[in-house]
Amino acid sequence: MGQEIDGPTAVRQDVARYSLRSSLLVPASAERAFAVFTGALTDWWVPEYTWSGPAELVELGVEPHVGGMLYEIGPHGFRADWGRVLTWDPPRRLVFVWQIGPDRVPVPDPARASEVEVLFLPEGPEWTRVEVEHRHFDRHGAAAEGYREALTAGWHELLTRYLSCVLHPHDS
């Protein structure tokens, strides 16, 4: 039922009604894979996927602790928080609440937001399997399945860009 793309570092995806699992193998230690995922969001996140947009986006970031926010900074220093860290366990695991609704409106109540878990699983000293599970789409209400479908393509693009950033950190 999942989608598979050829190549050792290609993004693989499996979907269920209210969850999406994506994984890829990156040529980096777990420490580096975690650091790029959490510390270089501005370099690999698709700017069109932000409220500020490509012309106005200044920064994307993660406050590195439980309770920390995932945020963007846009024009004139405007800050929009779009997630909250539930688990911060470098370089192994990150869990955060995805507080963006299907209509791209902020979801202030975490109980009505989906959740993302990212695992960084070492496969030798030079390789790490990065597994991303975006789950609990049912919390987004009637648009849940459509939102999961849209984010299936969205996560594929994000993780492809993430891999490129791991491979070529200064080209992003």
C-alpha positions as CSV (number, residue, x, y, z in Angstrom):
1,M,0.0,0.0,0.0
2,G,3.0,2.3,0.4
3,Q,5.0,4.0,-2.2
4,E,8.6,2.9,-2.9
5,I,11.2,4.7,-4.9
6,D,14.4,3.0,-6.0
7,G,17.7,3.9,-4.6
8,P,19.4,3.4,-1.2
9,T,18.7,7.0,0.0
10,A,15.3,7.4,-1.5
11,V,12.3,8.4,0.6
12,R,9.9,5.4,1.3
13,Q,6.4,6.0,2.4
14,D,3.6,3.9,3.9
15,V,0.2,5.3,4.6
16,A,-2.7,4.4,6.8
17,R,-6.0,6.2,7.2
18,Y,-4.8,8.6,9.9
19,S,-1.0,8.3,9.7
20,L,1.9,8.4,7.4
21,R,5.3,6.8,7.8
22,S,8.3,8.0,5.8
23,S,11.9,6.8,6.0
24,L,15.2,7.3,4.3
25,L,18.8,6.3,4.8
26,V,21.2,9.2,5.0
27,P,24.9,9.1,4.7
28,A,25.7,10.7,8.1
29,S,26.0,9.8,11.8
30,A,22.9,10.0,13.9
31,E,24.3,13.1,15.5
32,R,24.7,14.9,12.2
33,A,21.3,13.7,10.9
34,F,19.6,15.0,14.1
35,A,21.5,18.3,13.9
36,V,20.6,19.0,10.3
37,F,16.9,18.0,10.9
38,T,16.5,20.2,13.9
39,G,19.2,22.9,13.4
40,A,19.0,23.6,9.7
41,L,15.2,23.8,9.0
42,T,15.6,27.1,7.1
43,D,18.0,25.3,4.7
44,W,15.8,22.3,3.8
45,W,12.2,23.2,4.6
46,V,10.1,24.2,1.5
47,P,9.6,27.9,1.9
48,E,6.3,27.7,0.1
49,Y,5.1,25.6,3.0
50,T,5.4,28.5,5.4
51,W,3.1,31.4,6.2
52,S,5.7,33.9,5.3
53,G,6.5,32.4,1.9
54,P,9.8,32.3,0.0
55,A,10.2,36.1,-0.4
56,E,9.6,36.9,3.3
57,L,10.8,33.9,5.3
58,V,13.7,34.8,7.5
59,E,14.2,31.7,9.7
60,L,12.6,28.4,10.7
61,G,13.7,26.9,14.0
62,V,13.2,24.5,16.9
63,E,13.7,25.5,20.5
64,P,15.9,22.5,21.7
65,H,14.0,21.3,24.8
66,V,10.7,19.7,25.9
67,G,8.1,22.4,25.6
68,G,10.1,24.3,23.1
69,M,8.4,25.7,20.0
70,L,8.8,25.0,16.3
71,Y,8.5,28.4,14.7
72,E,9.0,30.6,11.7
73,I,10.2,34.2,11.6
74,G,8.9,36.2,8.7
75,P,8.7,39.9,7.7
76,H,9.4,42.6,10.2
77,G,10.4,40.0,12.8
78,F,6.9,38.4,12.9
79,R,7.1,35.1,14.6
80,A,4.5,32.3,14.1
81,D,4.7,29.2,16.3
82,W,3.5,26.0,14.6
83,G,4.5,23.2,16.9
84,R,5.6,22.2,20.3
85,V,8.3,19.8,21.3
86,L,7.0,16.8,23.3
87,T,10.3,14.7,23.3
88,W,13.8,16.1,22.8
89,D,16.3,13.2,22.9
90,P,19.3,14.0,20.7
91,P,20.5,12.3,18.6
92,R,17.8,9.5,18.8
93,R,14.3,11.0,18.9
94,L,12.2,14.1,18.4
95,V,8.4,14.2,18.9
96,F,6.4,17.4,18.3
97,V,2.8,18.5,17.9
98,W,1.9,19.7,14.4
99,Q,-0.3,22.7,15.1
100,I,-1.2,23.6,11.6
101,G,-4.7,22.7,10.4
102,P,-5.8,21.4,7.0
103,D,-6.8,25.0,6.1
104,R,-3.3,26.2,7.1
105,V,-4.7,28.0,10.1
106,P,-2.9,27.6,13.5
107,V,-4.4,25.0,15.9
108,P,-3.8,26.4,19.4
109,D,-5.2,23.3,21.2
110,P,-2.6,20.4,21.0
111,A,-5.4,17.9,21.6
112,R,-6.8,18.9,18.1
113,A,-3.4,18.7,16.4
114,S,-1.5,15.9,14.8
115,E,1.8,14.7,16.0
116,V,5.2,14.0,14.4
117,E,7.8,11.5,15.7
118,V,11.3,11.4,14.1
119,L,13.7,8.6,14.9
120,F,17.4,8.6,14.0
121,L,18.5,5.0,13.9
122,P,22.3,4.4,13.3
123,E,23.1,1.8,10.7
124,G,26.9,1.8,11.1
125,P,29.1,4.8,11.8
126,E,28.4,6.5,8.5
127,W,24.7,5.9,7.9
128,T,21.4,6.7,9.8
129,R,17.9,5.6,9.0
130,V,15.6,8.6,9.6
131,E,12.0,7.5,10.2
132,V,9.2,10.1,10.3
133,E,5.7,9.2,11.5
134,H,3.1,11.9,11.2
135,R,0.1,10.5,13.1
136,H,-3.3,11.4,14.6
137,F,-4.6,13.1,11.5
138,D,-8.1,12.2,12.9
139,R,-7.6,15.0,15.4
140,H,-8.0,17.5,12.5
141,G,-11.6,16.5,12.0
142,A,-13.5,16.0,8.8
143,A,-10.6,17.0,6.5
144,A,-8.3,14.4,8.2
145,E,-7.9,12.0,5.3
146,G,-7.4,14.7,2.7
147,Y,-4.9,16.4,4.9
148,R,-2.9,13.2,5.3
149,E,-3.0,12.7,1.5
150,A,-1.6,16.3,1.0
151,L,1.1,15.8,3.5
152,T,2.1,12.5,2.0
153,A,3.4,14.5,-1.0
154,G,4.6,17.3,1.4
155,W,6.7,15.0,3.5
156,H,8.2,13.4,0.4
157,E,9.3,16.8,-0.8
158,L,10.6,17.9,2.6
159,L,12.6,14.7,3.2
160,T,14.1,14.8,-0.3
161,R,15.3,18.4,0.4
162,Y,16.5,17.3,3.9
163,L,18.6,14.6,2.3
164,S,20.1,17.1,-0.2
165,C,21.0,19.3,2.8
166,V,22.7,16.4,4.5
167,L,24.6,15.6,1.3
168,H,25.4,19.2,0.3
169,P,25.1,21.5,3.4
170,H,26.2,24.7,1.7
171,D,24.3,24.3,-1.6
172,S,20.8,24.5,0.0
